[in-house]
Amino acid sequence: MKTNVISNIFVINSFLDLIRNGNEKKIILISSQSGDIEFNRLTGFPNLLGYSAAKAAMMVVITKFGADLVQYGIKTLSLSPGWVNTDSGQSERKDNCVGTDN
């Protein structure tokens, strides 16, 4: 949680003055479908508890920042690119058919 949540809050807060005074008033975070409650419910995906909880927490954090910063014209977005084919994800993909046509 410290790396995936708290550090992102510090980064956002550190750059807020620049964002407020900039031309593009946007904060965009990369999330994961592992943090989505519906994805976890539908897949029954048992792995990555800490990672999933951290990504879910970041979705709430960016939503709260969005509600607070809209008054300054700042837009927020949590973007999930979907399944990304990486070495670390291969075992989960094979075991759970995530990101496959099976």
DATA-V769554 format. One record per residue. N is the residue number from 0. PSI is psi in radians with two decimals (none if undefined). Layout:
n=<N:N>
psi=<PSI:PSI>
This chain:
n=<0:1:2:3:4:5:6:7:8:9:10:11:12:13:14:15:16:17:18:19:20:21:22:23:24:25:26:27:28:29:30:31:32:33:34:35:36:37:38:39:40:41:42:43:44:45:46:47:48:49:50:51:52:53:54:55:56:57:58:59:60:61:62:63:64:65:66:67:68:69:70:71:72:73:74:75:76:77:78:79:80:81:82:83:84:85:86:87:88:89:90:91:92:93:94:95:96:97:98:99:100:101>
psi=<-0.64:-0.76:-0.82:-0.32:-1.11:-0.74:-0.65:-0.62:-0.75:-0.74:-0.81:-0.84:-0.62:-0.57:0.01:-0.73:-0.74:-0.71:-0.78:-0.65:0.00:3.02:-0.71:1.79:1.36:2.51:2.10:2.23:2.54:2.17:-2.72:2.57:-0.30:-0.37:0.01:2.18:-0.77:-0.73:-0.81:-0.64:-0.79:-0.66:-0.39:0.44:1.88:-0.24:2.98:0.76:-0.90:-0.76:-0.82:-0.75:-0.70:-0.73:-0.67:-0.73:-0.71:-0.56:-0.68:-0.74:-0.82:-0.56:-0.74:-0.73:-0.73:-0.75:-0.63:-0.63:-0.12:-0.55:-0.33:0.11:0.30:2.23:2.53:2.65:2.34:2.02:2.20:1.99:-0.08:-2.93:2.24:2.20:1.75:2.86:-0.73:-0.37:-0.08:-0.73:-0.68:-0.69:-0.80:-0.71:-0.56:0.03:0.51:2.29:0.26:3.00:0.03:none>
